[in-house]
Amino acid sequence: MPHAKKRRILVTSALPYANGAIHLGHMVEYIQTDIWVRFQRLRGHECHYVCADDAHGTPIMLRSEKEGITPQQLIDKSHSEHLRDFRGFLIDHHQYHSTHSAENRALTAAIYRALDNGGHILRRTISQLFDPEKQLFLPDRFVKGECPKCHSKDQYGDNCEVCGTTYAPTDLINPYSALSGATPVERDSEHYFFDLPAFDAFLRDWLQSAQLQESMRNKLGEWFVEGLQPWDISRDAPYWGFEIPDAPGKYFYVWLDAPIGYMGAFRALCDRENLDFDAFWREGHDTELYHFIGKDIAYFHMLFWPAMLKGAGYRQPSGVNCHGFLTVNGEKMSKSRGTFIKAETYLKHLRPEYLRYYFASKLSARVEDLDLNLDDFRQKVNSDLVGKLVNLASRCAPFISKHFDGALAAALPDDALFNQFAAKADDLASAYEQREYSSAIRDIMKLADAANEYIDAEKPWVKIKDDASRAAVQGIATVGINAFRQLITYLKPVLPQVAEDAEALLNITPLTWADAQTPLLGTTIQPFSAMMQRVEAAQTDAIIADSKEDLKEEAAVGKNKAAAETCDWITIDDFAKPDLRIARVLECSHIDGSDKLLRFKLDVGELGARDVFSGIKAYYQPEDLVGKMVVYVANLAPRKMRFGTSTGMILSASGDGQLHLLQPGDGVKPGMKIG
């Protein structure tokens, strides 16, 4: 039944970073959000869905510099690719924008000034980590080290991915630059802070009143145990982003203007469609605001963001819905295994509804990781969509077209099945509303089973051959077609293109949720044509193979670019500069906290013993290298690393996806010169 009151809803999903391709891990969130939005609109509610590229930050600046293009050119290129992939997966953003937009710049400045005028911006001189090799202040994500709380290694400078703790980069134990590997030095700089502790009482109340998953509510409650801390919202030049008003050389931290990007995107939609911006972003209006995000960015959306909105005079989110991560075949997505699958790669081989359906069949309101098991994926799509849903139409529509000129019966011979399906509407609506998609899918497929069992029991293929029962076939097929129409109605948020195809087959206007309550009778349908095909193992195998090729192409592009940049001829004098020596491996061992490096002690003859770190851990076992002869660069400047100082380099060859140490032949001795 239609909802008693028409709701006005604004929905967002997290902003993909404009520094990489959309992959299937991203698609979990966008598919989950798109299903919910389509469901609300199917029910007759006003529901707007906006998103944008997250286009600021040091990574954008560094990558554009590396590619020899401007940051604007990089984010324009990413924007075009992201839009292509979202449209390919039938994600219906009503506005897909960019955080580097005029709307976002104006809103960010206005919100900052409102916070500053309200006394919520603090100014402090802080000690910040600086890369002495790259000559720039290091953003949080470009500093790595040991978590100060749980002591996990190689954690980023803003939060620990193991225990979830957030901290300042200077809190890391044994920090190092992710750009150069150098040990950062501390330098003083004036920074701007948002006074988060001032919103302690407000946030405690909001966390209890907002629509949040209980597990996330409890997790965020841990922040209050040790007390909220002011949040650093500024970064020093060079930085790609919006400059802070009246603060030359100071820029807003990307996480300050990123969520404001939701507002910027909606502002652009309002300007285009003449919507009331304040009705959705100011207090006192009967509207709803929901964010769909990954569990890893909950802190920003459930603490900083509502406090910022409160301080600047805006309404807070009605709810924040978190989801887990995607694994493939039970393991973390991996480029080397071909399971780091780009959206573009998937769409080259399979239609989007297959994945939309599979994800829906797995998604619930809980914050759980989702596994894409490719064998299970094929089985579920082939069984449910091809074998049950489309099969129902293919069994019934041909009888109507061939024997009754495409005309459905004027009445149902038995309305029990139709009434059974209609009675499930409220339960299914509740499941969709609560994001319990897997529950909805299970119940819908039970209905599909019941419809196919009805056709099996009535045997229209037998009755059509008997003149006495021939007329009954029209009624039986009409019951089946109506069951198919009800199933399509319930699945329309998940399978929008299949729903359009079904509407064309049935010769009807776009379905609404209420249509499941009224049978389709006495109308003429179109001839049936295949709506879906089975997924074969060869297709999923090809996706994996192409994903591995993507990795090879990326590596080749990087190598070719590096070669092009360094292909100038050298002289014999240039070649003579490296002091290449034969060295014997005296000791070789693993390094705690590093997943790439091995520690070597080398005998270099007259030069004595040398300590070297080499990134070949993935290719060799330490015990296999002891006693081997290697080629060593003796006059390379020592490099201080967090594990110690590496004096020189061991040479290796690459090119087939492996690293091979250069090992000289018989008769050589430690210390011998090469050249």
Secondary structure, 3 states (H helix, E strand, C coil): CCCCCCCEEEEEECCCECCCCCEHHHHHHHHHHHHHHHHHHHCCCEEEEEEEEECCCHHHHHHHHHHCCCHHHHHHHHHHHHHHHHHHCCCCCCEEEECCCHHHHHHHHHHHHHHHHCCCEEEEEEEEEEECCCCEECCHHHEEEECCCCCCCCEECCECCCCCCECCHHHCEEEEECCCCCCCEEEEEEEEEECHHHHHHHHHHHHHHCEECHHHHHHHHHHHCCCCCCEECEEECCCCCCECCCCCCEEECHHHHHHHHHHHHHHHHHHHHCCCHHHHHCCCCCCEEEEEEEHHHHHHHHHHHHHHHHHHCCCCCCEEEEECCEEECCEECCCCCCCCCEHHHHHCCCCHHHHHHHHHHHCCCCCCCEEECHHHHHHHHHHHHHHHHHHHHHHHHHHHHHHCCCECCCCCCCCHHHHHHHHCHHHHHHHHHCCCHHHHHHHHHHHHHHHHHHHHHHCHHHHCCCCCCHHHHHHHHHHHHHHHHHHHHHHCCCCHHHHHHHHHHHCCCCCCHHHHHCCCCCCECCCCCCCCCCCCHHHHHHHHHHHHHHHHHHHHHHHHHHHHHCCCCCCHHHHHCCCEEEEEEEEEEECCCCCCCEEEEEECHHHCEEEEEECCCCCCCHHHHCCCEEEEECCCCCEEECCEEECCEECEEECCCCEEECCCCCCCCCCCECC
